[in-house]
Amino acid sequence: MLEIFLGAVVIMFLRIADVTLGTFRTLMVVQGKKVLAGVLGFFEVLIWIFAMRYIVQHLDQTINLFAYATGFGLGNILGITLEQKFAIGYVQLNIISRNHIQEIAAELRSAHFAATNIPAEGNEGKRSVLVSIIRRKDQKAVMKLIELIDPNAFITVQHSRPYRGFIHGARK
């Protein structure tokens, strides 16, 4: 009985590992990091094959199927949590503030973040859209800075993959 339980635990941990690697591999694909994505994919699939081999050899043990599913779920949670912690890459913030756009731009610039003010027009007349491309790991700090100035600012966040040129703040 102990052997059956330990086998299920091994399957669960193998699945947690391969799904966590899969999360990072997907991020590397999106970021255009081919070699790293390939290396992560190799280990992801290798771990998955070991888990599947054990399951196929022990199909009569229902606990293994539950361990596989549990590992998949926990691997997603762990993978997303770690990915958010590492915060690899860049995001583009689009900021619209009714009365504080110049103040937000000045604060971002003084904190060494890029801020490009783009004239715009909406239902309520002329506005500005402040665009800032920042490292993902700086996103929380930048959001706090904006919210201190204007807690009602409208902000959108998009994944950004710079093609070329200077990214202000990348040398921080």
Backbone as a ProteinNet text record, in pm:
[ID]
protein_1_A
[PRIMARY]
MLEIFLGAVVIMFLRIADVTLGTFRTLMVVQGKKVLAGVLGFFEVLIWIFAMRYIVQHLDQTINLFAYATGFGLGNILGITLEQKFAIGYVQLNIISRNHIQEIAAELRSAHFAATNIPAEGNEGKRSVLVSIIRRKDQKAVMKLIELIDPNAFITVQHSRPYRGFIHGARK
[TERTIARY]
82.1	0	86.5	195	285.7	346.5	380.4	438.6	341.2	215.2	111.7	100.6	96.9	86.7	209.8	329	451.8	458.2	410.2	405.2	316.1	202.2	111	175.5	247.2	315.6	423.2	497.1	599.8	535.3	425.8	354.7	311	255.5	209.8	325.7	439.9	553.7	614.6	616.3	663.5	573.7	444.5	349.1	362.1	378.9	400.4	522.3	630.4	754.1	735.1	670.6	661.9	565	457.7	364.6	427.1	501.6	571.4	671.6	749.2	842.2	766.9	651.3	570.4	524.3	492.9	453.5	568.8	687.5	804.6	840	826	855.8	762.4	636.4	539.7	578.7	619.1	663.7	785.5	880.1	999.8	964.5	866.5	820.8	764.7	678.8	618	725.1	827.6	935.5	1034.7	1020.3	1109.8	1244	1254	1379.9	1379.2	1416.7	1403.7	1485.1	1610.7	1699.7	1653.5	1625	1579.1	1445.4	1356.1	1228.3	1251.4	1345.8	1377.8	1432.9	1522.5	1581.4	1473.3	1390.8	1282.6	1185.1	1155.5	1065.9	1120.9	1251.1	1315	1290.3	1319.3	1302.1	1154.7	1070.7	926.4	874	906.4	856.7	922.8	1050	1118.8	1051.9	1023.6	956.8	817.2	745.3	610.2	613	711.8	722.1	746.2	831.6	854.8	725.4	651.1	524.4	425.9	414	319.9	360.4	488.4	535.3	491.5	508.4	469.3	317.6	242.4	96.1	49.2	102.8	62.2	96.4	208.7	247.4	158.9	90.7	8.7	-131.9	-192	-326.1	-432	-404.8	-502.1	-512	-422.2	-422.3	-489.4	-614.2	-690.9	-626.3	-561.1	-496.1	-392.7	-330.5	-231.7	-296.3	-419.6	-489.6	-523	-563.9	-591.3	-462.2	-353.8	-224.5	-180.9	-202.7	-167.7	-247	-378.6	-464.2	-430.1	-402.2	-364.5	-233.1	-137	-9	-25.2	-115.5	-140.8	-196.1	-296.4	-355.2	-255.2	-182.7	-83	32.6	68.5	173.9	135	8.8	-38.6	-29.6	-75.5	-70.1	73.8	161.9	302.5	369.7	344.6	405.9	367.3	238.6	191.3	247	248.2	301.2	448.8	527.7	670.6	691.9	613.4	626.6	597.1	495.5	464.4	575.4	636.8	746	869.2	903	1017.7	987.8	863.5	817.1	914.3	936	1027.9	960.1	1034.2	982.8	936.3	856.9	811.7	660	604.1	463.1	451.7	342	311	192	209	100.1	43	-87.5	-157.6	-237.5	-207.5	-264.2	-345.8	-469.2	-554.3	-598.9	-570	-608.3	-678.7	-788.6	-865.7	-788.5	-718.4	-657.5	-510.4	-451.7	-317.7	-214.9	-238.6	-149.3	-8	4.3	137.3	212.4	139.5	199.1	247	165.9	203.9	326.7	326.8	440.7	568.6	559.5	677	729.1	638.8	680.1	744.4	685.4	744.1	884.5	898.2	1029.4	1131.2	1088.8	1184	1225.2	1140.6	1174.2	1245.8	1285.4	1360.5	1279.9	1149.8	1065.8	1024.6	1014.9	974.2	827.5	793.1	654.1	635.7	556.1	528.5	383.6	364.7	232.1	178	65.8	6.9	-128.5	-145.6	-276.3	-385.1	-502.8	-614.6	-744	-850.4	-980.4	-1085.1	-1173.2	-1278.8	-1412.4	-1510.3	-1645.1	-1646.2	-1557.5	-1554.3	-1452.8	-1404.5	-1312.6	-1169.2	-1079	-936.6	-882.9	-800.2	-733.8	-591.1	-518.7	-386.4	-380.7	-307.7	-278.6	-129.6	-95.8	44.1	83.9	185.9	232.3	368.2	381.4	508.1	537.5	653.2	696.1	799.5	766.9	849.9	875.9	974.3	997.6	881.5	839.8	728.5	757	883.2	914.5	899.1	889.6	868.4	721	634.4	493.9	423.6	440.6	372.1	413.6	542.6	591.8	538	534	483.2	333.9	260.1	116.2	89.6	168.2	151.9	180.5	285.2	320.2	204.2	146.6	34	-86	-117.5	-234.9	-222	-98.9	-79.6	-118.8	-93.5	-125.3	-272.8	-321.3	-460.8	-517.1	-585.1	-641.3	-751.9	-801.7	-907.1	-854.1	-723.5	-666.4	-709.1	-736.7	-770.3	-639	-608.6	-480.6	-506.7	-444.8	-445.9	-302.7	-289.7	-158.5	-157.5	-54.3	-39.5	101.4	110.5	242.5	313	441.1	516.6	647.3	676.3	802.7	879.3	969.3	1043.7	1117.9	1110.8	1175.2	1316.9	1330	1462.7	1450.2	1562.3	1563	1591.3	1585.4	1620	1498.2	1512.5	1408.9	1456.9	1397.3	1435.9	1413.4	1510.6	1497.1	1548.5	1578.1	1624.1	1761.1	1832	1966.4	1962.3	1843.4	1830.1	1900.5
-119.9	0	126.3	124.8	239.8	264.5	157.6	170.9	237.7	204.9	265.3	414.8	449	589.4	668.6	613.7	682.1	699.6	600.8	612.6	728.3	742.7	853.3	988.2	994	1118.6	1153.8	1054.9	1078.9	1132.5	1071.9	1119.3	1263.7	1295.4	1431.9	1530.4	1498.4	1590.9	1600.2	1490.4	1496.4	1588.6	1578.1	1659.9	1807.1	1833.2	1971.7	2029.1	1951	1998.2	2024	1930.7	1950.1	2062.3	2080.6	2189.5	2324.8	2329.8	2454.1	2491.4	2394.4	2420.1	2462.8	2402.2	2437.8	2582.8	2631.9	2772.1	2863.8	2833.5	2914.3	2900.6	2781	2760.5	2846.3	2848	2929.7	3076.4	3123.9	3262.7	3289.7	3196.5	3214.4	3215.6	3135.5	3137.4	3275.6	3327.4	3459.7	3567.6	3553.2	3651.6	3636.9	3529.7	3508.3	3448.2	3387.4	3327.3	3179.9	3154	3021	2913.3	2940.7	2838.5	2799.5	2897.9	2869.8	2794.9	2834.2	2763.6	2618	2594.9	2458.7	2373.5	2430.8	2357.6	2324.7	2424.3	2400.6	2295.9	2301.8	2204.4	2063	2049	1917.5	1855.5	1933.5	1880.9	1862.6	1952.4	1939.6	1806.5	1776.6	1653.3	1529.7	1539.9	1426.1	1388	1486.8	1460.8	1403.2	1459.4	1411.4	1264.6	1228	1089.7	993.6	1032	947.6	928.2	1037	1026.8	936.8	954.8	874.5	726.6	701	561.8	491.2	558.6	498.8	478	576.2	564.6	448.6	437.8	330.1	193.8	185.3	59	25.3	126.3	106.3	162.3	132.8	182.4	129.5	21.6	-36	44.9	141	222.2	357.7	369.7	493	613.3	591.8	702.2	772.9	699	758.9	861.5	833.7	927.4	1056.3	1041.5	1159	1236.5	1164.8	1230	1307.9	1250.6	1316.7	1446.7	1439.2	1557.5	1662	1616.4	1708.6	1778.5	1704.1	1762.9	1865.2	1836.3	1931.9	2062.5	2052.3	2172.9	2251.5	2181.4	2249.4	2304.3	2236.1	2285.7	2416.4	2428.8	2555.6	2668	2639.7	2741.8	2782.1	2683.9	2713.5	2784.2	2738	2799.1	2944.8	2974.2	3113.1	3198.3	3143.8	3218.6	3253.2	3155.3	3180.7	3276.8	3261.2	3349.2	3493	3513.3	3648.3	3703.7	3616.7	3660.9	3703.1	3624.6	3659	3777.3	3791.8	3905.1	3937.4	3841.9	3859	3938.7	4029.2	4101	4241.9	4294.1	4432.3	4439.9	4548.4	4578.8	4722.8	4749.7	4886.2	4932.9	5043.8	5104.7	5218.9	5222.1	5334.2	5400	5526.2	5595.4	5714.9	5723.8	5838.8	5895.3	6023.3	6091.8	6221	6250.5	6371.7	6499.9	6504.5	6632.1	6624.1	6505.6	6492.3	6431.2	6433.9	6364.8	6422.2	6555	6617.3	6581.8	6578.1	6543.9	6397.7	6308.7	6167	6152.2	6219.1	6212.2	6260.7	6370.6	6425.1	6327.3	6267.1	6171	6046.7	5995.8	5879.8	5911.7	6025.4	6065.1	6086.2	6146.8	6169.9	6037.1	5934.3	5801.7	5717.6	5779.9	5716.8	5614.6	5642.6	5562.4	5648.5	5586.2	5658.8	5698	5810.7	5855.5	5938.7	5889.2	5959.6	6005.9	6135.7	6196	6207.1	6139.3	6138.1	6209.4	6314.2	6381.9	6286.7	6297	6210.9	6291.2	6235.2	6300.2	6193.1	6219.7	6125.2	6194.8	6128.9	6185.2	6316.3	6328.3	6447.4	6551.1	6537.2	6635.2	6585.9	6684.6	6652.3	6593.8	6494.5	6425.4	6395.3	6331.9	6279.7	6135.3	6055.2	5918.6	5915	5878.2	5866.5	5720.7	5697.7	5562.4	5543.7	5431.5	5400.9	5252.4	5221	5081.9	5057.1	4961.4	4936.9	4787.3	4755.1	4614.9	4566.1	4442.2	4387.5	4391.8	4370.8	4369.6	4507.9	4613.5	4748.2	4788.2	4702.8	4739.5	4780	4703.8	4736.6	4874.2	4902.1	5030.8	5146.1	5128.3	5233.4	5254	5144.9	5156.6	5232.4	5204.3	5275.5	5424.6	5455.3	5594.8	5667.5	5606.1	5665.7	5682.4	5578.4	5581.6	5683.2	5713.3	5818.5	5955.2	5975.6	6103.7	6109.5	6002.3	5998.6	5857.4	5833.5	5700.7	5664.3	5761.5	5736.5	5728.7	5729	5719.6	5588	5595	5474.5	5420.8	5293.6	5235	5100.6	5080	4946.8	4895.4	4764.4	4700.5	4597.5	4605	4510.9	4452.4	4325.6	4265.8	4343.4	4367	4440.2	4366.3	4348.2	4284.6	4382.7	4459	4558.7	4494.8	4560.8	4512.4	4567.1	4696.6	4759.3	4898.3	4957.6	5093.5	5095.7	5214.3	5240.1	5221.1	5144.6	5129.9	5204.4	5318.6	5400.8	5322.7	5320	5249.8	5106.4	5056.6	4917.5	4900.2	5011.6	5004.4	5029.5	5038.6	5066.7	4964.3
0	0	0	78	82.1	-56	-126.7	-261.2	-357.5	-348	-433.6	-404.9	-276.2	-236.4	-281.3	-259.5	-300.3	-451.9	-526.8	-672.3	-715.1	-649.2	-679.8	-647.7	-536.3	-497.4	-600	-645.9	-748	-875.9	-917.6	-1037.6	-1019.8	-903.7	-878.6	-889.6	-827.7	-832.2	-972.5	-1045.1	-1184	-1266	-1243.7	-1318.4	-1278.5	-1151	-1107	-1177.7	-1183.3	-1246.4	-1395.1	-1467.1	-1611.9	-1648.3	-1573.3	-1604.1	-1569.2	-1459.8	-1423.9	-1533.2	-1580.6	-1691.4	-1817	-1840.3	-1956.6	-1952.8	-1834.3	-1819	-1858.7	-1808.5	-1843.2	-1990.9	-2045.3	-2187.5	-2273.5	-2239.2	-2314.3	-2309	-2192.9	-2180.1	-2267.7	-2270.1	-2352.5	-2501.6	-2542.2	-2682	-2714.9	-2628.8	-2650.8	-2654.5	-2572.4	-2566	-2681.5	-2759.9	-2872.8	-2834.9	-2717.9	-2671.3	-2711.4	-2836.5	-2896.7	-2827.4	-2802.1	-2745.4	-2605.2	-2523.3	-2387.3	-2389.9	-2479.6	-2493.7	-2534.1	-2621.9	-2663.8	-2550.9	-2472.5	-2359.2	-2255.9	-2223	-2127.5	-2181	-2310.9	-2372.4	-2364.2	-2382.7	-2372.2	-2235	-2129.7	-1994.5	-1958.2	-2005.2	-1981.5	-2035.1	-2159.5	-2221.7	-2161.8	-2128.7	-2067.5	-1935	-1853.5	-1725.3	-1750.3	-1845.2	-1877.7	-1921.6	-2003.1	-2051.3	-1934.2	-1840.2	-1723.3	-1643.4	-1624.6	-1551.1	-1625.4	-1756.9	-1835.8	-1837.2	-1844	-1844.3	-1716.7	-1605.2	-1477.3	-1471.8	-1517.9	-1515.2	-1603	-1722	-1813.2	-1753.6	-1686.8	-1623.4	-1502.7	-1449.1	-1328.8	-1349.6	-1463.3	-1494.1	-1397.9	-1331.7	-1238.5	-1108.4	-1088.2	-966.6	-995.3	-958.2	-982	-915	-803.5	-731.6	-820.9	-912.4	-1002.5	-1095.5	-1138.1	-1225.5	-1149.7	-1024.6	-942.4	-912.8	-890.9	-867.1	-990.8	-1108.1	-1234.2	-1248.5	-1224.6	-1236.8	-1130.4	-1008.6	-901.5	-934.9	-984.8	-1024.3	-1134.9	-1229.3	-1337.5	-1281.8	-1194.4	-1134.9	-1052.6	-965.9	-882.5	-965.1	-1071.9	-1160.9	-1226.8	-1265.1	-1320.7	-1218.6	-1096.9	-991.6	-963.3	-946.5	-916.9	-1034.2	-1155.1	-1272.6	-1288.7	-1273.9	-1286.9	-1173.8	-1052.2	-937.3	-957.7	-999.1	-1022.4	-1138.8	-1244.3	-1360.6	-1321	-1239.3	-1192.4	-1103.7	-1026	-937.8	-1019.3	-1122.9	-1207.2	-1297.5	-1341.9	-1423.3	-1536.9	-1623.7	-1735.4	-1846	-1906.5	-2022.2	-1991.8	-2084.1	-2079.1	-2091.8	-2041.1	-2061.3	-2108.8	-2176.3	-2217.9	-2136.8	-2067.8	-1993.4	-2076.4	-2090	-2152.1	-2040.7	-2013.9	-1898.7	-1946.4	-1899.1	-1928.4	-1794.3	-1774.6	-1651.5	-1690.5	-1625	-1659.8	-1631.7	-1518.8	-1479	-1438.1	-1442.6	-1384.9	-1479.8	-1608.1	-1701.7	-1699.3	-1690.9	-1688.7	-1560.6	-1451.1	-1322.2	-1321.8	-1377.5	-1386	-1474.8	-1589.3	-1681.8	-1612.6	-1541	-1472.2	-1366	-1290.2	-1187	-1248.2	-1356.7	-1423.4	-1473	-1536.5	-1591	-1480	-1368.2	-1259.1	-1193.3	-1207.5	-1155.6	-1261.7	-1371.9	-1481.2	-1560.9	-1576	-1664.2	-1781.9	-1897.1	-2016.7	-2006.6	-2064.6	-2068	-2194.2	-2286	-2411	-2408.5	-2421.2	-2415.9	-2558.3	-2584.5	-2718.5	-2713.2	-2794.7	-2797.9	-2848.5	-2786.7	-2825.7	-2811.6	-2865.1	-2853.5	-2828.3	-2731.4	-2696.5	-2688.6	-2630.9	-2617.9	-2540.8	-2444.6	-2359.8	-2408.8	-2530	-2585.6	-2588.1	-2589.4	-2601.4	-2471.6	-2490.2	-2380.5	-2423.6	-2335.4	-2367.6	-2322.2	-2397.5	-2356.5	-2328.5	-2208.3	-2169.6	-2188.8	-2268.8	-2298.1	-2232.1	-2161.3	-2095.8	-2113.1	-2168.1	-2181.5	-2073.1	-1986.6	-1868.6	-1852.5	-1770.9	-1736.7	-1650.7	-1671.1	-1593.2	-1443.8	-1406.7	-1264	-1200.2	-1282.3	-1230.2	-1230.3	-1281.1	-1301.4	-1172.2	-1064.7	-939.4	-888	-891.9	-842.9	-927.2	-1057.6	-1146.5	-1123.7	-1106.7	-1082	-951.5	-847.7	-720.5	-738.2	-813.2	-839.2	-908.1	-1008.7	-1082.3	-989.5	-912.7	-826.1	-712.9	-669.8	-569.5	-624.5	-752.3	-815.4	-855.6	-918.8	-964	-948	-836.2	-813.5	-913.4	-988.3	-1086.7	-1230.1	-1245.9	-1381.2	-1446.1	-1575.1	-1651.9	-1707.1	-1676.1	-1714.5	-1780.6	-1895.7	-1956.8	-1958.9	-1952.4	-1952.1	-2064	-2147.7	-2258.2	-2256.3	-2296.6	-2315.3	-2426.6	-2410.4	-2511.3	-2538.7	-2663.9	-2702.2	-2789.7	-2729.3	-2807.4	-2924.2	-3036.6	-3158	-3169.3	-3153.5	-3152.4	-3093.8	-3067.3	-3014.8	-2865.9	-2813.7	-2674.6	-2585.8	-2480.1	-2378.6	-2255.9	-2228.9	-2115	-1987	-1901.3	-1773.8	-1780	-1899.6	-1910.2	-1846.1	-1825.9	-1765.8	-1617	-1558.4	-1415.1	-1330.7
[MASK]
++++++++++++++++++++++++++++++++++++++++++++++++++++++++++++++++++++++++++++++++++++++++++++++++++++++++++++++++++++++++++++++++++++++++++++++++++++++++++++++++++++++++++++

